[in-house]
Amino acid sequence: MKRKERAAGILERLVAEYPKPRCALVHRSAFQLLAATILSAQCTDERVNRVTPALFRRYPNPKAMATADLDELRDLIRSTGFFRNKSKSLLGAAGRIVEAYRGRVPDTMEELLTLPGVARKTANVVLGTWFGKNEGVVVDTHVGRLSRRMGLTRETDPVKVERGLMKLFPREEWTDLSHRLILHGRAVCTARAPACDHCVVGAALCPSYEPETGPAPGKGRRKAAVRKRR
């Protein structure tokens, strides 16, 4: 089966399984989404959502965060990990938004990439989720893992994975595709123990599909992990 055909079939099944996907990061503005996405690097969305209520009460907008006390900011985000670098990114991004964009988060890829701590992944999240602009595909660990398992790419570099997915899927699906793959990666196609028998994609479309019973030689450990997980 060609990749384009596989992609169409996978998309159809994921749409049926996750008809109304949405970003897991809780936010009420473009700036809050930007800040939460910066914090989500090497951290779970669940943890970020525990941290941001207090963070946004203290610094609700770019102007407030741009003048934040660095030590106080670090303490508020410490549990998300890499808090020193993240605090610098938050301060830098907020300051840039205030100085260059009159306090408003820019809505183009080119402008977003001028913000400290913002790369394509973060920019894609903000553009797609808040502004409704499909400029690219968010490639996190889930999206990269599922794309390889499902035979959509062989690449490991996120930028190359994104380029491949953009060629395979309709532009209007790019943002929701990411959300659906992330949801599926968390619930079913997990990193340690993919539950293939419960996957809507199935053997016909996924070259990595393995039934729980009768594993191929050398793959018993993976299926045992699935049974243990249940």
C-alpha atoms as one frame of an Amber mdcrd trajectory, in Angstrom:
protein
   0.000   0.000   0.000   1.312   3.438  -0.906   1.833   5.974   1.868  -0.781
   8.336   0.472  -3.402   5.585   0.536  -2.361   4.518   4.022  -2.539   8.115
   5.224  -6.078   8.539   3.883  -7.248   5.356   5.589  -5.587   6.230   8.884
  -7.084   9.710   8.850 -10.569   8.336   8.213 -10.350   5.998  11.197  -8.832
   8.571  13.530 -11.528  11.094  12.644 -14.184   8.523  13.518 -12.462   7.667
  16.797 -11.673  11.260  17.845 -14.302  13.432  16.135 -13.706  16.593  18.177
 -10.050  16.732  19.201  -8.698  19.686  21.088  -5.486  20.914  22.644  -4.944
  19.456  26.110  -3.239  22.600  27.407  -5.707  24.798  29.311  -5.601  28.400
  28.093  -7.763  31.488  27.627  -5.624  33.564  25.299  -2.971  33.237  22.641
  -0.345  34.285  25.175  -1.446  31.695  27.704  -1.294  29.004  25.038   2.156
  30.187  23.979   3.438  30.132  27.549   1.886  26.743  28.295   3.415  25.259
  25.154   6.860  26.548  26.120   6.411  24.898  29.523   5.284  21.620  27.938
   8.746  20.827  26.560   9.946  17.622  28.272   6.895  17.802  30.530   3.391
  16.362  30.518   0.404  18.526  29.692  -1.158  17.392  32.954   1.734  18.835
  34.944   1.672  22.072  32.941  -2.048  22.454  33.635  -1.343  22.198  37.348
   1.223  24.969  37.154  -0.391  27.515  34.837  -3.375  28.623  36.975  -1.069
  30.205  39.566   1.312  31.411  36.870  -1.411  33.184  34.906  -2.981  34.687
  38.018   0.361  36.299  38.764   1.271  37.132  35.148  -1.924  37.207  33.057
  -0.494  38.922  29.959   2.787  39.670  28.162   3.243  43.049  29.852   2.988
  41.529  33.311   5.301  38.617  32.516   7.872  40.801  30.772   8.566  42.525
  34.097   8.399  39.384  36.232  10.916  38.689  38.946  13.093  35.886  37.598
  13.365  34.006  40.889   9.617  34.173  41.483   8.924  33.006  37.944  11.314
  30.091  38.373   9.581  29.024  41.567   6.186  29.048  39.879   7.295  26.797
  37.019   9.942  24.707  38.806   7.961  21.452  38.693   7.794  21.494  34.860
  11.521  20.801  34.636  14.279  22.789  32.897  12.801  25.763  34.715  15.865
  27.992  34.297  15.776  27.859  30.510  11.978  28.003  30.412  11.862  31.072
  32.644  14.297  32.853  30.333  12.179  31.893  27.332   8.996  33.166  28.974
  10.593  36.466  29.932  12.196  36.880  26.530   9.053  36.004  24.580   6.879
  38.305  26.686   9.358  41.150  26.322   9.579  40.703  22.564   5.772  40.638
  22.254   5.499  43.890  24.201   8.315  45.676  22.392   7.820  44.466  18.825
   4.143  43.539  18.626   2.439  46.017  20.971   1.572  43.343  23.494  -0.219
  41.030  21.062   0.962  37.569  20.125   1.798  37.618  16.393  -0.187  35.358
  14.078   2.403  34.438  11.446   5.059  31.752  11.472   7.786  34.210  10.564
   6.976  36.534  13.461   6.425  33.805  16.031   9.842  32.343  15.280  11.434
  35.648  16.357  10.263  35.037  19.927  12.814  33.531  22.340  12.085  29.890
  23.090   9.732  29.482  20.131  10.478  26.944  17.381   8.181  25.442  14.739
   6.420  23.091  17.147   5.331  25.889  19.483   4.476  28.184  16.592   2.331
  25.477  14.983   0.439  24.952  18.237  -0.378  28.639  18.579  -1.215  29.187
  14.915  -3.373  26.096  14.553  -5.116  25.976  17.923  -5.663  29.693  18.619
  -5.608  31.398  15.239  -7.046  28.539  13.189  -4.179  28.640  10.704  -2.849
  25.361   9.358   0.748  26.348   8.702   2.251  23.010   9.695   1.896  19.826
  11.720   2.847  19.732  15.392   5.372  16.921  15.791   5.883  15.917  19.403
   7.087  12.543  20.695   3.658  10.954  20.145   3.243  12.215  16.590   6.765
  11.172  15.650   6.387   7.706  17.167   3.010   6.970  15.588   4.081   8.314
  12.206   6.953   5.862  12.111   4.957   2.920  13.446   2.177   3.497  10.946
   4.584   3.614   8.032   4.040   7.299   7.273   7.724   8.170   7.565  11.113
   6.729   8.343  12.507  10.037   9.529  13.449  10.774  13.130  14.098  14.496
  12.802  10.859  16.352  13.728  11.225  18.877  10.906  11.570  16.103   8.312
   8.657  14.198   9.863   6.533  17.335   9.636   7.406  17.900   5.988   6.433
  14.338   5.158   3.103  14.560   6.967   2.295  17.856   5.263   2.648  16.110
   1.900   0.464  13.161   2.914  -2.485  14.926   4.540  -4.801  17.746   3.404
  -3.806  21.145   4.753  -7.150  21.648   6.465  -6.467  18.546   8.576  -2.984
  19.419   9.826  -3.911  20.861  13.228  -6.528  18.258  14.115  -4.284  15.485
  12.796  -1.730  16.362  15.456  -4.354  16.399  18.194  -5.726  13.033  17.070
  -2.322  11.373  16.888  -1.435  12.724  20.336  -4.698  11.446  21.813  -4.175
   8.054  20.180  -0.571   7.916  21.327  -1.558   8.538  24.923  -4.536   6.201
  25.034  -3.623   3.284  22.750  -0.352   3.417  20.830   1.822   4.151  23.841
   5.599   4.158  23.806   6.143   1.152  26.062   3.112  -1.033  25.420   1.022
  -0.331  22.311  -2.392  -1.980  22.615  -2.655  -3.134  19.007  -5.738  -5.281
  19.635  -7.609  -2.118  20.677  -6.348   0.127  17.878  -8.831   1.493  15.341
  -6.121   1.724  12.698  -5.704  -2.036  12.620  -3.533  -4.496  10.741  -4.751
  -3.439   7.308  -3.226   0.038   7.663  -0.491  -0.269  10.288   2.623  -2.242
   9.332   3.626  -2.418  13.013   0.403  -4.089  14.100   0.936  -7.124  16.315
  -1.951  -9.183  17.732  -1.754  -9.909  21.431  -1.895 -13.661  20.980   0.768
 -15.596  19.127   3.566 -12.986  19.005   6.318 -13.420  16.491   9.658 -14.723
  17.790  11.549 -12.122  19.769   8.479  -9.963  20.335   7.023 -11.683  23.365
   8.403  -9.049  25.728   6.417  -6.298  24.011   3.135  -8.242  24.150   3.776
  -9.244  27.732   4.038  -5.539  28.497   0.632  -5.014  26.922  -0.905  -7.723
  29.108   0.780  -6.306  32.212  -0.548  -2.846  31.414  -4.094  -4.201  31.359
